[in-house]
């Protein structure tokens, strides 16, 4: 029998699935699902790494215009709660800068 990588992988996964059987406190049994698909966290970190490599490869002028475009796209996708939070933070910061506290006031 000629085994390929995928066939061997399938056989190993079937054997491992047969081994892993989880029993909870109440006696309910269920099989542990094992797949060779990468987790969402791994996919996300891989996408971030790929984006960082791409961004570092851009020329400075291209980076500037890309950041401007990215800012406008992110602003378009803000929710109302995020907008209210940002507005209140900006308002309180500007008020604090224009009217500083008087530490000697009683």
Secondary structure, 3 states (H helix, E strand, C coil): CCCCHHHHHHHHHHHHHHHCEEECCCCCEEECCCCCCCCHHHHHHHHHHHHHHHHHHCCHHHHHHHHHHHHHHHHHCCCHHHHHHHHHHHHHHHHHHHCCCCCCCC
